[in-house]
Amino acid sequence: IEKTEVKGNYLNIFINKNIFVQETLKEIKKDYGSSNLGNSKKLLIEHTSINPNAAPHVGRARNAIIGDSLSRILKFQRYKVEVHYFVNDVGKQISMLVFAAGNKKPKFDELLNLYIKINKEVEQNPELENKVFDLLNKLEKGDKKVKQKFKDIVDICLKGQVKILSELGIKYNFFDYESKYLWNKETKEVLNNLEKTGKVFTDEYGRKVLDLKEFNLNVMVLTRKDNTSLYQLRDLAYTIEKLSKTPNNIVLLGEDHKLYFQQLKKALSLIRQKAPEVVHYSFILLKEGKMSTRQGNIVLLEDFMNESLEKASKELKERKNYSEKLAKAIGYGALKFQILKVSSEKNITFDWDQALSFEGETGPYVQYTHARIYSILKKSKLSNKINYNNFNREEFTLIKKLSEFPEIVKESALKYKPNLICNYILQLCQLFNNYYSKYEIKTSKERLFLASKIKQVISTSLSLLSIEAPESM
């Protein structure tokens, strides 16, 4: 602090700019931004968990993209992060695919059309649904042939989905299968504990139902009339198992699961169990409305990725700087940034021209700023002998913005909001590019030093968003 003064009812505090500048710039190294929130504690995050019944559509891929960025942000905060994927391998939707496939093993890219076709057939002929449920019944009774058919379909689909997501750098540590809870004792134990609360009753269909009406949460159906467990009961057992591994638990769910999660949370509290923290996300909309795999009005993530690659390739060829690696970095980066920059509870209407622009609030704009600074530094010689009094007002504004980075990363980790990092990095890039248009960077060792620190923060930010930081564009 340089000085203080009282003016009326206010106390004004003036910081020593020289010391502030020096301490901020010296602090910016590879791990700058981490507040060590996790302190090596274990944290489990479950994301994606889309039904293994077809190629993922871009609406549901928002779950995976947000989840992947959050896992990176939390790892950066020194949590020991485990990424889990809950595979719904025994639901009605999978049974419909097994029924539709018959004795054949379809290829991954055939599954979507097969799934749409069987849904239409069941709509037109509701009696077919009995055959679908018959397969589920045989599965739950342990029929070996049926179990193998389910496994084959799920494996084909899961491998295909994971391959597409891995192209975007999204990886998982564990795949947890719902079928595990068909044949173990954990679901029975959960049901017994819920029955002890006096809130479980048998409805007119013979199903066991948890009455949550007094909490304005309607009812939660737990079993079929033959006492076989439903997804809700299996999910309760799975959630309890996750929480037994670590109390630090996060799950990502679509906004259409809000009521369901409230029911899950209340059911857990009734048996004195905690619930995980939840991040709800809204959808990426078509002009016609929400996407649905069942109806077939979807945009596949794979097609979206190909489109991004094609458009990025065209732009790079026009700039005579094409490589497939760079096209993927820019195209996939544009896709992720366009999704991550919007707060998870808000809908996204995707605009390709906007997303791939090298100007404005886009991933390529941030990547281009990084590449611009890299190019300047590559042609210059950095010096550590800096006069910290030589920074002007605009440079001080940039340094002040750099000093905010740890707080932004901390807030994004605590609130589970990668969009805060997107907003911050756009502001930093805007400040730098305005500065770059006015000053010759390479003629001053102080400016080069400052530029190197800005590049480091941009690079770290992009890494937390799972976006590459290219050296040229």
Disulfide bonds with the S-S distance in Angstrom:
none
